[in-house]
Amino acid sequence: MPGEENDEKARKEQFDTALEEVLREVEEAEQRDEDDTGGKAGDAITPNTDAQEQASED
């Protein structure tokens, strides 16, 4: 039936779009890893300056 063909085509297009988005996210994550400046993840979440200084010494 013609409606079923349209539904299948719409599902495939939606799948292709989702796959493209996932691949784009992976590429962006890889780029962020390459651009990593060596910062510490804990630096941004703790207001404790002593802990930040200790983390930068590690």
HELIX and SHEET records of a PDB file:
HELIX    1   1 PRO A    2  GLU A   34  1                                  33    
HELIX    2   2 ALA A   41  ALA A   44  5                                   4    
HELIX    3   3 THR A   49  GLU A   57  1                                   9    
END                                                                             
